[in-house]
Amino acid sequence: MPTDTKRVRGPETSQSPVLFGCKPAADLPSHGPRVDGRQRDQVDIRPVFVRCGPVSQANGSAYIEAGNTKLMCCVYGPRETGRKDETDMKCGRLTTDMRLAPFSCPVRGSWIQGTQDKDLSLMLYESLQPAVCLHKYPRSQIEVSVMVLESSGSVLAHAITCASLALADAGIEMYDLVLGCSLHQDGDSYVVDPTSEEESSWSAGGGLTLAFLPSLNQVSGLQSNGDMTLETLTAGVRTCIEGCYKLYPVVQQALTRAVRRAAPPPSES
């Protein structure tokens, strides 16, 4: 019998990758150290890896990895916009597009932008827009595209940081960098930079994501959900600001390395 060379020689049966995922959120402890070893009620963020300029085809790009959360951002522009209205003549336009890859988490299944992606894109825009000097780019458009490669908690916060790095890598004038930090709280206990399991297990509690300009000491965006009192929200904002300051040196080092790579070699006299 002749061999079918076009057929993929794979196993006759297969198993869903969801079966090999982490343990259910209900099994997570509610007291003591967290599953990954970090402490509760402390500004304990995951180790972060950041790199600028991984995509050569874009005007600016950045990659960020925090635990198992991985994101890539590309910036295109400034480019001339086709719109001729009065607003675009005086000030540039910033567009944001944030999407979760189909393989980023078990609930995703297509590349089509869903309701969650649209909400994340809007919150990303509201966090970045105050920091970009759009008046420097009349009749121009700056496009920010974020792709979530793996979703493991605090996606919006790390997307804000990644997009800010990509804008800086593209040479876009900004008032300051924008850093993101998230917090999840349930009762008297809270965790900073929560994982996806912690976010789902504490669905009854409240959470917030903060966008912060560290050099100017200003908040550019705040998104909260759940039941949180005014005192709890105020304390959560202070905690997230402290988390942003912890992340700031890592971002500065990434930008410094990118500038050194792009700088021309010294000329020999």
Beta strands, then each sheet from edge to edge (+ up, - down):
strand 1: 48-52
strand 2: 60-66
strand 3: 69-80
strand 4: 93-100
strand 5: 140-150
strand 6: 179-186
strand 7: 189-192
strand 8: 206-213
strand 9: 218-225
sheet 1: 1+ 2- 3+ 5- 4-
sheet 2: 7+ 6- 8+ 9-
end
